[in-house]
Amino acid sequence: MIRIVIAEDQELLLEAMGNLLNLEEDIEVVGQAGNGEEALTLVHQLQPDLCILDIEMPEKSGLEVAEELQLNNCKVLILTTFARPGYYQRALKADVRGYLLKDNPSEELAFSIRSILDGKRIYSNELMDEVSCDENADSLPLKSAQNTKTGSVKNYLSSIMDKMKLPTG
């Protein structure tokens, strides 16, 4: 069983990701955190196999948490909405094993988790710096998520929010 801690400051997204991943037969979400400090505490207490981190969170960013977890056995996968200059290089230096867009389909998230635990690195093409693309031949770039409309985490969230009659803005 793959044990995971998820850190995301948007509570609805945190719960949705946790619920989606818990549907996988070989994945168990053992902890959920709303900020970077909580994530560090949970990783140290629960010793998960992988920590999924939102890149921008209160108290400590996903990158700051990844940097602190470098000497820990927990692998790190970072999720983000936008590419930011310098973040990719910083993620590589922090030994982040996955750096993905939140727009990727949920099936790709589960596939990425399994691949990371098999020793691979997974990066969204849109997040990779041009200079770095050639340096990471052992990584598995994911196809562009911009063309994938069905099955994305955002679509699942929109569906959930519609059912709960919440605004999707």
VOTISE-899693 format. One record per residue (C-alpha): x, y, z. Coordinates in nm, 3 decimals. Last residue first. Example, Ala and Ser with C-alpha at 12.3 -4.5 7.8 and 13.67 -1.06 7.14 Angstrom:
BEGIN
- 1.367 | -0.106 | 0.714
- 1.230 | -0.450 | 0.780
This chain:
BEGIN
- -1.544 | 3.108 | -0.960
- -1.718 | 2.770 | -0.915
- -1.998 | 2.895 | -0.689
- -2.141 | 2.623 | -0.462
- -2.464 | 2.431 | -0.534
- -2.330 | 2.116 | -0.362
- -2.387 | 1.922 | -0.681
- -2.231 | 2.202 | -0.882
- -1.933 | 2.212 | -0.643
- -1.877 | 1.839 | -0.687
- -1.894 | 1.870 | -1.066
- -1.660 | 2.168 | -1.061
- -1.421 | 1.973 | -0.839
- -1.423 | 1.677 | -1.075
- -1.361 | 1.911 | -1.368
- -1.074 | 2.077 | -1.182
- -0.920 | 1.737 | -1.106
- -0.923 | 1.661 | -1.476
- -1.125 | 1.373 | -1.614
- -1.240 | 1.533 | -1.935
- -1.077 | 1.844 | -2.085
- -0.734 | 1.728 | -2.191
- -0.590 | 1.963 | -2.451
- -0.434 | 2.194 | -2.191
- -0.291 | 1.898 | -2.003
- 0.003 | 1.870 | -2.240
- 0.150 | 1.522 | -2.228
- 0.347 | 1.420 | -1.923
- 0.725 | 1.423 | -1.924
- 0.879 | 1.101 | -1.793
- 1.217 | 1.180 | -1.644
- 1.536 | 0.987 | -1.717
- 1.636 | 1.230 | -1.995
- 1.647 | 1.516 | -1.749
- 1.931 | 1.737 | -1.869
- 1.775 | 1.794 | -2.212
- 1.464 | 1.960 | -2.068
- 1.657 | 2.177 | -1.823
- 1.748 | 2.468 | -2.049
- 1.389 | 2.494 | -2.173
- 1.257 | 2.523 | -1.817
- 1.006 | 2.248 | -1.740
- 0.663 | 2.347 | -1.613
- 0.467 | 2.313 | -1.938
- 0.621 | 1.972 | -2.004
- 0.472 | 1.837 | -1.681
- 0.741 | 1.652 | -1.484
- 0.757 | 1.292 | -1.362
- 1.070 | 1.138 | -1.213
- 1.105 | 0.760 | -1.202
- 1.212 | 0.535 | -0.916
- 0.918 | 0.294 | -0.903
- 0.769 | 0.509 | -0.626
- 0.768 | 0.798 | -0.871
- 0.594 | 0.583 | -1.132
- 0.319 | 0.482 | -0.887
- 0.255 | 0.845 | -0.790
- 0.263 | 0.954 | -1.153
- 0.005 | 0.692 | -1.254
- -0.225 | 0.809 | -0.970
- -0.183 | 1.172 | -1.081
- -0.227 | 1.077 | -1.446
- -0.561 | 0.909 | -1.364
- -0.667 | 1.231 | -1.188
- -0.634 | 1.420 | -1.515
- -0.369 | 1.694 | -1.519
- -0.502 | 2.045 | -1.451
- -0.321 | 2.065 | -1.117
- 0.001 | 2.088 | -1.314
- 0.279 | 1.855 | -1.218
- 0.627 | 1.848 | -1.064
- 0.722 | 1.496 | -0.959
- 1.035 | 1.353 | -0.798
- 1.137 | 1.668 | -0.609
- 1.508 | 1.633 | -0.529
- 1.523 | 1.981 | -0.369
- 1.765 | 2.092 | -0.643
- 1.516 | 1.975 | -0.906
- 1.234 | 2.172 | -0.741
- 1.451 | 2.484 | -0.734
- 1.524 | 2.447 | -1.104
- 1.152 | 2.412 | -1.177
- 1.057 | 2.705 | -0.955
- 1.298 | 2.948 | -1.122
- 1.040 | 3.126 | -1.334
- 0.684 | 3.036 | -1.237
- 0.467 | 2.783 | -1.422
- 0.106 | 2.804 | -1.309
- -0.148 | 2.588 | -1.126
- 0.091 | 2.387 | -0.914
- 0.133 | 2.038 | -0.776
- 0.454 | 1.910 | -0.619
- 0.540 | 1.542 | -0.575
- 0.786 | 1.458 | -0.300
- 0.943 | 1.126 | -0.196
- 0.957 | 1.050 | 0.177
- 1.283 | 0.887 | 0.288
- 1.388 | 1.210 | 0.461
- 1.715 | 1.387 | 0.380
- 1.552 | 1.609 | 0.119
- 1.246 | 1.676 | 0.335
- 1.348 | 2.030 | 0.430
- 1.390 | 2.131 | 0.065
- 1.055 | 1.974 | -0.020
- 0.887 | 2.175 | 0.258
- 1.039 | 2.498 | 0.126
- 0.929 | 2.406 | -0.228
- 0.574 | 2.335 | -0.113
- 0.565 | 2.676 | 0.051
- 0.591 | 2.719 | 0.425
- 0.360 | 2.918 | 0.658
- 0.079 | 2.947 | 0.402
- 0.078 | 2.746 | 0.081
- 0.206 | 2.792 | -0.274
- 0.357 | 2.480 | -0.435
- 0.079 | 2.246 | -0.328
- 0.251 | 1.940 | -0.192
- 0.192 | 1.569 | -0.242
- 0.403 | 1.370 | 0.006
- 0.512 | 1.017 | -0.075
- 0.602 | 0.697 | 0.111
- 0.453 | 0.824 | 0.435
- 0.646 | 0.845 | 0.766
- 0.340 | 0.928 | 0.982
- 0.489 | 1.157 | 1.247
- 0.770 | 1.322 | 1.046
- 0.550 | 1.355 | 0.738
- 0.261 | 1.490 | 0.947
- 0.477 | 1.758 | 1.112
- 0.626 | 1.865 | 0.779
- 0.280 | 1.890 | 0.622
- 0.145 | 2.092 | 0.915
- 0.427 | 2.343 | 0.863
- 0.356 | 2.360 | 0.489
- -0.014 | 2.442 | 0.518
- -0.360 | 2.283 | 0.516
- -0.244 | 1.929 | 0.588
- -0.392 | 1.588 | 0.511
- -0.269 | 1.255 | 0.642
- -0.278 | 0.881 | 0.574
- -0.403 | 0.895 | 0.214
- -0.398 | 0.529 | 0.112
- -0.307 | 0.409 | -0.237
- -0.303 | 0.053 | -0.376
- -0.673 | 0.007 | -0.450
- -0.724 | 0.363 | -0.577
- -1.044 | 0.517 | -0.439
- -0.835 | 0.676 | -0.162
- -0.672 | 0.888 | -0.430
- -1.002 | 1.045 | -0.534
- -1.110 | 1.111 | -0.174
- -0.780 | 1.272 | -0.081
- -0.777 | 1.483 | -0.395
- -1.134 | 1.600 | -0.327
- -1.060 | 1.677 | 0.039
- -0.753 | 1.886 | -0.042
- -0.931 | 2.059 | -0.332
- -1.219 | 2.157 | -0.103
- -0.980 | 2.272 | 0.169
- -0.768 | 2.500 | -0.048
- -0.439 | 2.511 | 0.145
- -0.306 | 2.185 | 0.004
- -0.074 | 1.935 | 0.172
- -0.135 | 1.565 | 0.097
- 0.031 | 1.283 | 0.293
- 0.051 | 0.948 | 0.115
- 0.100 | 0.580 | 0.200
- 0.133 | 0.343 | -0.097
- 0.000 | 0.000 | 0.000
